Amino acid sequence: MVGGEPLSPSEWAEIEACGLSIKSVQHLTGISNDVLRRLYSNCLALLIPSIYEGFGLPAAEAARCGALVLSARGSALDEIVGETEYAFELSLKGEASRVLRLGLHNANAEQERKRLQVRSLMFDWDASTTKLMEIYNDL
């Protein structure tokens, strides 16, 4: 896990309740953009189980680095990832299993990585700044 505040004892307990060993989970905070880019470039997938992701930038950044993005539906992430089998409904039982059954290391996943990488080009800081300036200038 990357970012945020240190996990609380109750959050660590929740991790264990999900059947994960605490020793198998690393929580990295305060990392540089260079390290984050290397993590995105070398991960099997980025999991974002959030419906409160404001702009979806972590998903766009990870996709640009070639990561498979597994994201919750119902937030800005929908626009970033587009239509995909790898998005999931947090409120539906069995969604995590459904997504994992798609596979993370096969031809389908590789095709999705490439699709996301191309799609990520739509989300560019320079283009966003230009669009924002156009809106301000029209006011």
LINTA-V343987 format. One record per residue. N is the residue number from 1. RES is the residue in three letters. OMEGA is omega in whole degrees, 0 to 359 (NA if undefined). D_CENTER is the distance of its C-alpha to the mean C-alpha in Angstrom with 1 decimal. Layout:
n=N res=RES omega=OMEGA d_center=D_CENTER
n=N res=RES omega=OMEGA d_center=D_CENTER
This chain:
n=1 res=MET omega=182 d_center=11.1
n=2 res=VAL omega=173 d_center=10.9
n=3 res=GLY omega=179 d_center=12.4
n=4 res=GLY omega=178 d_center=14.4
n=5 res=GLU omega=174 d_center=17.9
n=6 res=PRO omega=181 d_center=19.3
n=7 res=LEU omega=179 d_center=18.9
n=8 res=SER omega=176 d_center=22.0
n=9 res=PRO omega=180 d_center=24.3
n=10 res=SER omega=177 d_center=23.4
n=11 res=GLU omega=176 d_center=19.7
n=12 res=TRP omega=178 d_center=20.9
n=13 res=ALA omega=178 d_center=23.2
n=14 res=GLU omega=178 d_center=20.5
n=15 res=ILE omega=178 d_center=18.7
n=16 res=GLU omega=180 d_center=22.1
n=17 res=ALA omega=177 d_center=22.8
n=18 res=CYS omega=178 d_center=19.9
n=19 res=GLY omega=179 d_center=21.9
n=20 res=LEU omega=175 d_center=20.0
n=21 res=SER omega=177 d_center=22.2
n=22 res=ILE omega=180 d_center=21.7
n=23 res=LYS omega=181 d_center=22.6
n=24 res=SER omega=183 d_center=19.7
n=25 res=VAL omega=173 d_center=17.1
n=26 res=GLN omega=177 d_center=16.7
n=27 res=HIS omega=182 d_center=15.6
n=28 res=LEU omega=177 d_center=15.5
n=29 res=THR omega=176 d_center=16.4
n=30 res=GLY omega=182 d_center=18.0
n=31 res=ILE omega=181 d_center=16.8
n=32 res=SER omega=177 d_center=17.6
n=33 res=ASN omega=179 d_center=15.6
n=34 res=ASP omega=178 d_center=17.3
n=35 res=VAL omega=179 d_center=16.2
n=36 res=LEU omega=178 d_center=12.5
n=37 res=ARG omega=178 d_center=13.0
n=38 res=ARG omega=177 d_center=14.8
n=39 res=LEU omega=178 d_center=12.2
n=40 res=TYR omega=184 d_center=9.6
n=41 res=SER omega=185 d_center=12.7
n=42 res=ASN omega=180 d_center=13.8
n=43 res=CYS omega=175 d_center=11.2
n=44 res=LEU omega=178 d_center=11.6
n=45 res=ALA omega=173 d_center=8.0
n=46 res=LEU omega=179 d_center=4.7
n=47 res=LEU omega=178 d_center=5.0
n=48 res=ILE omega=181 d_center=4.2
n=49 res=PRO omega=185 d_center=7.9
n=50 res=SER omega=171 d_center=8.8
n=51 res=ILE omega=181 d_center=11.2
n=52 res=TYR omega=181 d_center=12.1
n=53 res=GLU omega=188 d_center=9.3
n=54 res=GLY omega=184 d_center=12.2
n=55 res=PHE omega=179 d_center=11.3
n=56 res=GLY omega=184 d_center=7.7
n=57 res=LEU omega=178 d_center=8.4
n=58 res=PRO omega=179 d_center=5.7
n=59 res=ALA omega=180 d_center=3.9
n=60 res=ALA omega=180 d_center=7.7
n=61 res=GLU omega=180 d_center=8.6
n=62 res=ALA omega=180 d_center=6.7
n=63 res=ALA omega=179 d_center=8.1
n=64 res=ARG omega=179 d_center=11.3
n=65 res=CYS omega=177 d_center=11.7
n=66 res=GLY omega=180 d_center=11.7
n=67 res=ALA omega=170 d_center=8.7
n=68 res=LEU omega=183 d_center=8.1
n=69 res=VAL omega=176 d_center=4.9
n=70 res=LEU omega=188 d_center=5.9
n=71 res=SER omega=175 d_center=5.6
n=72 res=ALA omega=175 d_center=8.8
n=73 res=ARG omega=173 d_center=11.3
n=74 res=GLY omega=178 d_center=13.4
n=75 res=SER omega=176 d_center=11.7
n=76 res=ALA omega=180 d_center=11.0
n=77 res=LEU omega=178 d_center=7.9
n=78 res=ASP omega=180 d_center=10.8
n=79 res=GLU omega=181 d_center=12.2
n=80 res=ILE omega=185 d_center=9.5
n=81 res=VAL omega=181 d_center=9.0
n=82 res=GLY omega=179 d_center=12.6
n=83 res=GLU omega=181 d_center=14.5
n=84 res=THR omega=174 d_center=13.1
n=85 res=GLU omega=185 d_center=14.2
n=86 res=TYR omega=172 d_center=10.8
n=87 res=ALA omega=186 d_center=9.9
n=88 res=PHE omega=176 d_center=11.9
n=89 res=GLU omega=181 d_center=14.3
n=90 res=LEU omega=185 d_center=14.2
n=91 res=SER omega=182 d_center=17.9
n=92 res=LEU omega=176 d_center=18.9
n=93 res=LYS omega=176 d_center=20.3
n=94 res=GLY omega=181 d_center=19.4
n=95 res=GLU omega=179 d_center=16.1
n=96 res=ALA omega=178 d_center=14.4
n=97 res=SER omega=179 d_center=17.5
n=98 res=ARG omega=181 d_center=17.3
n=99 res=VAL omega=180 d_center=13.9
n=100 res=LEU omega=177 d_center=15.0
n=101 res=ARG omega=176 d_center=18.3
n=102 res=LEU omega=181 d_center=16.8
n=103 res=GLY omega=180 d_center=16.4
n=104 res=LEU omega=184 d_center=13.9
n=105 res=HIS omega=180 d_center=16.7
n=106 res=ASN omega=183 d_center=18.9
n=107 res=ALA omega=179 d_center=20.0
n=108 res=ASN omega=179 d_center=17.8
n=109 res=ALA omega=180 d_center=14.6
n=110 res=GLU omega=177 d_center=16.0
n=111 res=GLN omega=179 d_center=16.9
n=112 res=GLU omega=177 d_center=13.4
n=113 res=ARG omega=181 d_center=12.1
n=114 res=LYS omega=179 d_center=15.0
n=115 res=ARG omega=180 d_center=14.6
n=116 res=LEU omega=180 d_center=11.1
n=117 res=GLN omega=177 d_center=12.6
n=118 res=VAL omega=181 d_center=15.6
n=119 res=ARG omega=182 d_center=13.8
n=120 res=SER omega=180 d_center=12.0
n=121 res=LEU omega=177 d_center=15.6
n=122 res=MET omega=186 d_center=16.1
n=123 res=PHE omega=188 d_center=14.2
n=124 res=ASP omega=181 d_center=16.5
n=125 res=TRP omega=182 d_center=17.8
n=126 res=ASP omega=179 d_center=21.4
n=127 res=ALA omega=179 d_center=21.1
n=128 res=SER omega=179 d_center=19.6
n=129 res=THR omega=179 d_center=22.4
n=130 res=THR omega=179 d_center=25.0
n=131 res=LYS omega=179 d_center=24.0
n=132 res=LEU omega=179 d_center=24.1
n=133 res=MET omega=177 d_center=27.5
n=134 res=GLU omega=179 d_center=28.8
n=135 res=ILE omega=179 d_center=28.1
n=136 res=TYR omega=181 d_center=29.8
n=137 res=ASN omega=178 d_center=32.7
n=138 res=ASP omega=182 d_center=33.2
n=139 res=LEU omega=NA d_center=33.7
